[in-house]
Amino acid sequence: MAELPKGWEARGKPLALFRRFEFERYGTTRDFLDALAALSDETGIHPQNINFGSTYVNITLEGAAGSEPGEQELMFAQRINDLRKPAGN
């Protein structure tokens, strides 16, 4: 597997990508989830698992048909990371 985007780790068999995002308050968490939903609609890629609380979101990405994550999933993980970047950067 190619280099993982910052903050992501490979877990399980077959491998899946996992990352936990933490936020200061619920409103920021909600904004992130809304942006993630829009990104999924745009790309047609949907995380296999999302769980969240008021100040965190856990995301798991698997490859197509249960295979290991490939280039498409790695690029999607990077785009999820980009949702956290401050506006203007």
Secondary structure as UniProt FT lines:
FT   TURN            6..7
FT   STRAND          9..11
FT   TURN            12..15
FT   STRAND          16..22
FT   HELIX           26..43
FT   STRAND          49..53
FT   TURN            54..55
FT   STRAND          56..61
FT   HELIX           64..66
FT   HELIX           71..82
FT   TURN            83..84
FT   TURN            87..88
//
